Every structure is written in C-alpha cells, then in structure tokens.
C-alpha cells in the first residue's frame, strides 16, 4: 500500500510564476504525444514537465470499481495536493501508478518548472483543476482512430489483449467518453484536431506560442 503523505514540498521555492496547461481528450486521442510535441516546440530556455493523470487512479484496495473512465476513479485530492505546491514553486513527489498491480509503485520527484502540463481523459472534469489552469486544450480525434490507438497501447503497455480492450471499449469507454469527456471540450481554450496519422503541426505550434505568451505575461506582471 502507498502512503500519500510522501508528497512533501521542498524548502526551496522558485521565484517564477509557472503556467499550468491542462490537456484533455478521449482515450487514445494522443494527449501524451501532444504534450511532448508542445514541449519540443517551446523555447529552449523554458523548463517544463508533463504529469499524467493516469498516475492518480485510486489504488484497488481503496476502490471497488474496474472502470477507469469515470471521475470517481481518480484521487482528485491527491492531484490538488501535488499541483498546488508545485505551482507555488516547490518540488513535489508524484505517484507512479501501475495498471498491472493497481497501486502506486513509487513516487517520482518533480522540480518546479516554467510550464507544467497535466494530461488525462478527465483532466477538465474537475472544477478545481479547471480553475487552476492557465490554458486548457482539448484534443479531438475520431472514435475509430482512438480505438486503434488504444488497442496498440494496451497491448504494448498494459498487458491487455485485444478482446479485453474491445470489451472495455464497448462496455464502459464509449459511454463514459460521451458522458464525462466530450462535454469538457466546451471548457477548453483551444481545440486541437488530429484525425490523420501525422500530428497537426500548425495547431501544435500555435499551442506552444500561446503557452509561451502566457508565461511571459504572467511573469511580466509579477515584476
């Protein structure tokens, strides 16, 4: 069992005002890839980190549901306790969740940085996270393309066979997507369309530019 008390802010505090970017989108929409592509487009003097909400699922010994696509499956208090000190300029320890063990397997230290990106299917479902965010992005991808991507990911990363992934898709994923994820596109500041094999480079560059502008604006006001 894991101990969430391990999330201890460091004594040193960054003097910069971080920008929080929240990326939402359906399962298999490419949120992690988009986050990485955006960080690659940022100015080299900008530090950044990516935090996946996949690491904040409630361990199986504390919850009985097997549905990972509902808001109740995530420990939102832990998300808040992790992000608040990080955005305040302190180092934190972020949980690493194992979908095989259904528990946190370690806590990874994260230093304060200029751009903090949080990505997850339900990232815009939580009001506290929406209010903390400086920029909210929704990644929109057709359902058939998302299913293909999820199949490839689950086989490679989560020790799940094709049959089980398709069963989950039909029984819980699609229903939860339309109920909890898709409505969140209306909370977003930017909608990034990605329907083909290649990423939407124009949208990626535009997102990176908006993030850089927001960071410079926040820190100019702070002086």
Secondary structure as UniProt FT lines:
FT   HELIX           4..6
FT   STRAND          19..25
FT   TURN            27..28
FT   HELIX           31..41
FT   TURN            44..45
FT   STRAND          48..52
FT   HELIX           53..56
FT   TURN            60..62
FT   TURN            68..69
FT   HELIX           71..73
FT   HELIX           76..87
FT   TURN            88..89
FT   STRAND          92..98
FT   TURN            99..102
FT   STRAND          103..110
FT   STRAND          115..119
FT   TURN            121..125
FT   HELIX           127..132
FT   STRAND          135..140
FT   HELIX           143..157
FT   HELIX           162..168
FT   HELIX           169..173
FT   HELIX           174..176
FT   HELIX           177..181
FT   HELIX           182..187
FT   STRAND          190..193
FT   HELIX           201..222
//
